Amino acid sequence: MITASQLYDYVQCPHRVYLDAFGDPSRRDEPNAFVQLLWDQGIDHEAQIVATLGVTADMSVVPLVDRERETRLAMQRGEPLIYQGRLTTGDRMGAPDLLERCNGGYIAGDIKSGSGFEGDEGDGKLKKHYAVQLGHYANILNLERLGDCHEAFVIDRTGARVPYALDEPQGVRNTMSWWDTYLDVERLVRGLLAQTNTTLPALGATCKLCQWHSYCKSEVVTSDDLTMVAELGRSKRDAMITAIPTVHALAACNTQDFIRGKKTVFEGIGPDTLIKFQKRAQLLTTNGATPYLKRPIPLPIAANEVYFDIEADPMRDVVYLHGFVERKHGQPDTARFTPFFADGIDPDHEEAVFRDAWAYLNARTRDSVIYYYSKYERTAYRKLANKYPAVCDEGQVDSIFGLPVMIDLYFDVIKPATEWPTYDQSIKTLAQYLGFQWRDTNPSGAASIEWYHRWIETGDVSIKQRILDYNEDDCLATGVVVDGVRRF
């Protein structure tokens, strides 16, 4: 049976659907504690939302073997809102969170613990992985004559209803409708399950929480797969693989053979990008290769330097830690960690640490160069300013992050001016390449969120210290990378 979950997973990673169906279960990684937390929090969030919706028929209390029969009976009765129903037609099975009576039929809805839109700030673009799930439910309803539309909806983390008009185009450039996208993904999943088409493993940003991560990474390395090249993802790999099948082939090829004026023969890859990928491939395939500067990058000098990193819990929508490591220029042994840690999840706690961190940051801009990695800190501070206008406003946030002494190490330095013999350019990868080691055996932002949840539940001071150590190490690692770039 084809399920909505398979369609969701296919959008994230086609190879996961293949491995879940045909892979050796013994090759899976151990379940990730953060993934389990997401699951548990999703269940809790759903229960809270459902309690506010006025459900008239609750199928979650019906044994699974009887659930489809009872769902259909509830629909025959015309129940206004059915929770956790189950429907099948042909080789399709759907279990939408909600079935809502509308215009004599039903439309499907899902309850999500995240935003109903793409992007941190909700730019109005629907999420493809949500759309294919909802399309699956709508198709079952239509085929079973239980509904007659391509409409669906999401109830998001705030309890807001986000309509999914599946007949609308995905965007200005991509005019393919969400409905046709769903049908295309379903066709590909059906072919994959029938083994009439195949997929390949890849390295990507979504891989690290997947239970197949270690297996796929070993396969990618063994096959010399192109996705080992930083920023050369699955879609670009698939566009190139027939002509350039491996990293070694990319390193050795004549890129001019594939350039046609301002384009290349590879869809979505311009000449400059192809040349950039080749240089990265050459670094990966050259013994003893070292990072280098693509162009001079003047880093401002001040007697004092600050390295800045925050930790946030997206499930509770709270920034719980602002960490700063302050040190003298060129003197790592003078590093001193200053954390602002929220001792609870109430808005008062978040506002208090934001106020303290904002004051600290403002003071340091007068005598220090301040480094952070990527745009997350600025985006988070904009959101905090909107939540807590008594602390500052969004314009003040933009002003302070626009100062010459505020350096986004990734977007201002690493991405435009450096190349590395690494699979990606994350702070952890680059700092570890330069010899830095985190104290924790499982250092990741996802792990720290799980630790924070356990600290909130238990008050265990050792867990709090683990979070603080991890954040301090992130800040120290930023300093290690700055020093490494200076040595270039």
C-alpha positions in Angstrom: 0.0 0.0 0.0 1.2 3.5 -0.8 0.9 5.8 2.3 1.1 9.5 2.9 4.3 8.9 5.0 6.1 7.4 2.0 5.2 10.4 -0.2 6.4 12.8 2.6 9.7 10.8 2.9 10.2 10.7 -0.9 10.2 14.5 -1.0 12.8 14.6 1.7 14.9 11.7 0.4 13.8 9.2 -2.3 16.4 6.7 -1.2 14.9 6.5 2.3 11.7 5.1 0.8 13.7 2.5 -1.1 15.7 1.5 2.0 12.7 1.4 4.3 11.1 -1.1 1.8 14.1 -3.2 0.7 17.1 -2.3 2.9 18.7 -4.6 5.5 17.2 -3.5 8.9 20.4 -4.4 10.7 22.2 -1.6 8.8 20.0 1.1 10.5 21.5 3.4 13.1 20.2 3.4 16.6 17.0 5.5 17.0 17.9 9.2 17.5 16.8 10.7 20.8 15.9 14.0 19.1 13.7 12.2 16.5 11.9 10.4 19.3 11.4 13.8 21.1 9.9 15.2 17.9 7.5 12.3 17.7 6.5 12.6 21.4 6.1 16.4 21.1 4.1 16.0 18.0 1.7 13.7 19.8 1.4 16.1 22.7 0.8 19.1 20.4 -1.8 17.2 18.4 -3.7 16.3 21.5 -3.7 19.9 22.6 -5.0 21.1 19.2 -7.6 18.4 18.9 -9.1 19.4 22.3 -9.9 22.8 20.8 -11.5 21.7 17.5 -14.8 20.2 18.5 -14.2 16.7 17.1 -17.5 14.9 16.7 -16.1 11.4 15.9 -12.9 10.2 17.4 -11.5 7.2 15.5 -8.3 7.1 17.6 -10.2 5.0 20.3 -11.3 2.5 17.7 -9.2 -0.6 17.1 -7.1 -0.3 13.9 -8.8 -3.4 12.4 -12.2 -1.7 12.6 -11.1 1.9 12.0 -11.9 2.2 8.3 -15.4 0.7 8.7 -16.1 3.1 11.5 -14.7 6.0 9.6 -17.0 5.3 6.7 -20.0 4.9 9.0 -19.2 8.3 10.6 -19.0 9.9 7.1 -22.4 8.3 6.2 -23.8 9.9 9.3 -22.5 13.2 8.2 -20.2 13.8 11.2 -18.9 17.4 11.0 -15.3 16.6 12.1 -13.7 13.2 12.3 -10.3 12.6 14.0 -7.8 9.9 13.0 -9.9 8.3 10.3 -8.6 5.7 8.0 -9.5 5.1 4.3 -8.2 2.9 1.5 -8.8 2.7 -2.2 -6.9 0.4 -4.5 -3.2 0.4 -3.4 -3.6 3.7 -1.5 -4.0 4.0 2.3 -4.6 7.3 4.0 -4.9 8.3 7.7 -5.5 12.0 7.8 -5.6 13.7 11.2 -8.9 15.3 10.3 -11.8 14.8 7.9 -14.0 17.9 7.8 -17.5 17.9 6.2 -17.7 20.5 3.5 -20.3 21.1 0.8 -21.8 17.7 1.2 -18.5 15.9 1.1 -15.2 15.8 3.1 -11.8 17.5 2.9 -8.7 16.3 4.7 -6.5 18.2 7.2 -3.3 17.4 9.1 -2.2 18.8 12.4 1.5 19.9 12.3 3.8 21.1 15.1 5.6 23.4 12.6 4.7 26.2 10.3 2.3 25.6 7.5 4.6 27.5 5.2 8.2 27.2 4.0 10.8 29.5 5.6 11.4 30.5 9.1 9.2 33.6 8.8 6.4 32.0 6.6 6.8 33.5 3.1 3.4 32.2 2.0 4.8 29.3 0.0 3.3 25.9 0.9 5.4 23.0 2.0 5.9 20.4 -0.7 6.1 17.5 1.7 2.8 18.6 3.3 1.2 19.1 -0.1 1.9 15.6 -1.3 0.4 14.1 1.9 -2.7 16.2 1.6 -3.0 15.4 -2.1 -2.9 11.7 -1.3 -5.8 12.1 1.1 -7.8 14.2 -1.3 -7.3 11.7 -4.1 -8.6 8.9 -1.9 -11.7 11.0 -1.0 -12.3 11.8 -4.7 -11.8 8.2 -5.9 -14.2 6.9 -3.2 -16.7 9.6 -4.0 -16.4 11.0 -0.5 -15.2 14.3 -1.6 -15.0 16.2 -4.9 -12.2 18.8 -4.7 -8.5 19.4 -4.5 -8.7 21.3 -1.3 -7.1 20.5 2.1 -5.7 22.3 5.1 -3.0 22.3 7.8 -3.5 23.3 11.4 -0.1 24.7 12.3 1.8 25.0 15.5 -0.1 28.1 16.6 -3.5 26.5 15.9 -4.0 28.6 12.8 -5.6 27.0 9.7 -3.5 27.1 6.5 -5.5 26.3 3.4 -3.8 24.1 0.8 -5.4 24.9 -2.6 -3.7 22.0 -4.5 -4.7 23.2 -8.0 -2.7 26.4 -7.6 0.8 26.6 -9.1 3.8 26.2 -6.8 5.1 29.6 -7.7 5.8 32.2 -10.5 8.7 30.2 -12.0 7.4 26.7 -11.2 3.9 26.7 -12.6 3.3 23.0 -11.9 0.3 22.7 -9.6 0.6 21.1 -6.2 -1.9 18.5 -7.4 0.2 17.5 -10.4 3.3 17.5 -8.1 1.5 15.0 -5.8 0.6 12.8 -8.8 4.2 12.9 -10.0 5.5 11.9 -6.6 3.0 9.1 -6.2 4.0 7.8 -9.6 7.7 7.8 -8.6 6.9 6.1 -5.3 4.8 3.4 -7.0 7.7 2.7 -9.4 10.2 2.6 -6.6 8.1 0.1 -4.6 7.6 -2.0 -7.8 11.4 -1.7 -8.3 10.9 -0.4 -11.9 13.0 2.6 -11.0 15.9 3.0 -8.5 17.5 5.6 -6.3 21.0 6.4 -5.1 22.2 7.4 -1.7 23.3 11.0 -1.2 24.9 13.3 1.4 22.7 16.2 2.4 21.5 18.4 5.2 18.5 16.3 6.0 20.6 13.1 6.4 22.0 13.4 9.9 18.8 12.5 11.8 17.9 9.6 9.5 18.4 6.0 10.7 20.1 5.1 7.4 22.7 7.9 7.7 25.8 5.8 8.5 24.9 3.2 5.8 24.3 5.8 3.1 27.4 7.8 4.0 29.5 4.6 3.6 27.9 3.9 0.3 28.5 7.4 -1.0 32.2 7.3 0.0 32.6 3.8 -1.6 31.0 4.9 -4.8 32.9 8.2 -5.0 29.5 9.9 -5.3 29.3 13.5 -6.4 27.3 14.6 -3.3 30.5 14.4 -1.3 31.3 17.8 -3.0 30.0 20.6 -0.7 26.7 22.1 -1.9 26.4 19.6 -4.8 23.2 18.0 -3.7 21.0 15.2 -5.0 19.3 17.1 -7.8 22.6 18.5 -9.2 24.2 15.1 -8.9 21.4 13.5 -10.9 21.7 16.2 -13.6 25.5 15.5 -13.9 25.9 11.8 -13.2 25.6 10.5 -16.8 28.4 12.7 -18.1 30.4 13.1 -14.8 29.7 10.0 -12.6 32.2 10.5 -9.7 34.2 13.0 -7.7 37.4 11.9 -9.4 35.8 12.3 -12.9 34.7 15.8 -11.9 38.2 16.7 -10.7 39.8 15.5 -13.9 37.3 16.7 -16.6 37.6 19.6 -18.9 34.7 21.9 -17.7 34.7 23.7 -21.0 33.3 20.6 -22.7 30.1 21.2 -20.8 29.8 25.0 -21.0 27.6 26.6 -23.6 27.9 30.4 -23.4 26.3 31.5 -20.1 24.9 28.0 -19.3 26.1 24.5 -19.0 24.5 21.3 -20.4 23.5 20.5 -16.8 20.1 21.9 -15.8 20.3 24.3 -12.9 24.1 24.5 -12.9 25.8 27.6 -14.3 29.5 27.8 -15.6 30.8 29.4 -12.4 29.1 26.8 -10.2 30.5 24.0 -12.3 34.0 25.4 -12.0 33.5 25.9 -8.2 32.4 22.2 -7.9 35.4 21.1 -9.9 37.8 23.0 -7.6 36.2 21.3 -4.6 36.4 17.9 -6.2 40.1 18.5 -6.8 40.6 19.3 -3.1 38.8 16.1 -2.1 40.9 14.0 -4.5 44.3 15.5 -3.8 46.4 13.9 -1.0 47.5 16.6 1.4 45.2 19.3 0.0 44.8 22.3 2.3 42.1 25.0 2.4 42.8 28.2 0.6 41.5 31.8 0.1 39.8 32.5 -3.3 40.4 36.2 -2.7 41.8 38.4 0.0 39.4 38.8 2.9 40.3 41.6 5.3 39.1 40.7 8.8 38.7 43.7 11.1 41.1 43.8 14.0 40.2 44.8 17.5 41.9 44.2 20.8 38.9 42.2 21.9 36.9 39.5 20.0 33.6 37.9 20.8 32.2 34.6 19.4 28.4 34.4 19.6 26.0 31.4 19.3 22.4 30.8 20.4 20.4 27.7 21.2 16.6 27.5 20.5 13.8 25.0 20.9 11.7 25.3 17.8 9.0 23.1 19.3 8.4 25.5 22.1 9.4 28.5 20.0 11.8 29.7 22.6 15.4 30.9 22.5 16.8 29.5 25.8 20.5 30.3 25.6 22.6 33.1 24.3 26.3 32.2 24.5 29.3 34.5 24.1 33.0 33.7 24.3 35.2 36.8 24.7 38.9 36.8 24.3 41.9 38.9 23.4 42.8 39.1 19.7 45.1 36.2 18.8 45.1 34.8 22.3 42.8 31.7 22.6 44.0 31.0 26.1 42.2 34.2 27.3 38.8 33.0 26.2 36.0 33.5 28.8 32.4 32.2 28.4 29.4 34.3 29.3 26.1 32.5 28.9 22.5 33.9 29.3 20.4 30.8 30.1 16.6 30.8 30.4 15.7 28.9 33.6 12.2 28.1 32.3 10.0 28.1 29.2 7.7 31.0 30.2 7.9 34.2 28.1 9.2 36.1 31.1 12.3 33.8 31.2 12.9 34.2 27.5 12.5 38.0 27.6 14.8 38.3 30.6 17.8 36.5 29.0 17.1 38.3 25.7 17.3 41.6 27.5 20.6 40.7 29.2 22.1 39.3 26.0 21.0 42.4 24.0 22.7 44.7 26.6 25.8 42.6 26.5 25.9 42.6 22.7 25.4 46.3 22.5 28.2 46.9 24.9 30.6 44.7 23.1 30.0 46.4 19.7 31.8 49.4 21.2 35.1 47.6 21.8 35.1 44.2 20.0 34.8 42.4 16.7 31.9 39.9 17.0 31.6 36.7 15.0 28.6 34.4 14.5 28.0 31.6 12.0 25.3 32.0 9.4 22.1 34.1 9.5 20.3 32.2 12.3 21.3 34.6 15.1 20.0 37.7 13.2 16.8 36.0 12.2 16.2 34.8 15.8 16.9 38.3 17.2 14.4 39.8 14.7 11.7 37.4 16.0 12.6 38.1 19.6 12.4 41.9 19.0 8.9 41.4 17.6 7.9 39.3 20.7 9.5 41.6 23.2 9.4 45.2 21.9 10.3 46.5 25.3 13.8 45.2 24.8 14.3 46.5 21.2 12.7 46.7 17.8 13.5 44.9 14.5 15.1 48.1 13.1 17.6 48.1 16.1 18.4 44.5 15.4 19.1 45.2 11.8 21.2 48.2 12.7 23.4 46.3 15.2 23.9 43.3 12.8 24.7 45.8 10.1 27.7 47.2 11.9 31.1 46.6 10.4 32.2 44.8 13.6 29.5 42.2 13.3 30.8 39.4 11.1 28.7 36.6 9.7 31.7 34.2 9.4 29.8 31.8 7.0 28.2 34.3 4.6 30.8 37.1 4.8 34.0 34.9 4.8 33.8 31.2 4.4 31.3 31.0 1.5 32.5 33.8 -0.7 36.3 33.6 0.0 37.5 30.1 1.0 37.6 26.5 -0.2 38.1 23.4 2.0 38.8 19.7 1.4 35.6 18.8 3.3 32.1 17.4 2.4 30.4 20.5 3.7 31.2 23.9 5.3 29.4 23.6 8.6 31.1 25.1 11.7 31.5 21.6 13.1 33.1 20.2 10.0 35.5 23.1 9.5 36.5 23.3 13.2 37.1 19.6 13.4 39.2 19.7 10.3 41.3 22.3 12.0 41.8 20.0 15.0 39.1 21.2 17.4 37.1 18.7 19.4 33.8 19.2 21.2 33.7 17.9 24.7 30.4 16.1 24.1 30.4 12.8 22.3 27.2 13.8 20.5 27.5 17.5 19.6 24.6 18.9 17.6 22.0 21.5 17.9 19.3 18.8 17.7 20.9 17.0 20.6 21.0 20.1 22.7 17.2 20.6 22.2 16.6 17.1 23.5 18.9 17.8 26.5 16.9 21.0 27.2 13.7 19.1 27.2 15.1 16.7 29.7 16.5 19.5 31.9 13.0 21.2 31.9 11.5 17.9 33.0 14.1 17.0 35.6 16.0 20.1 36.7 19.1 17.9 36.6 22.0 20.4 36.8 24.4 18.0 35.0 22.1 18.3 31.9 22.2 22.1 32.1 26.0 22.0 32.3 26.1 19.7 29.2 24.1 22.3 27.3 26.4 25.1 28.4 29.5 23.1 27.6 28.2 22.4 24.1 27.3 26.0 23.5 30.7 27.2 24.8 32.4 24.7 22.4 30.4 26.1 19.5 31.6 29.6 20.3 35.2 28.4 20.8 35.0 26.5 17.5 34.0 29.7 15.7 37.2 31.3 17.0 39.2 28.3 15.8 37.9 28.8 12.3 38.6 32.6 12.4 42.2 31.8 13.4 42.4 29.2 10.7 41.3 31.7 8.0 43.8 34.2 9.3 46.5 31.6 8.8 45.5 31.2 5.2 
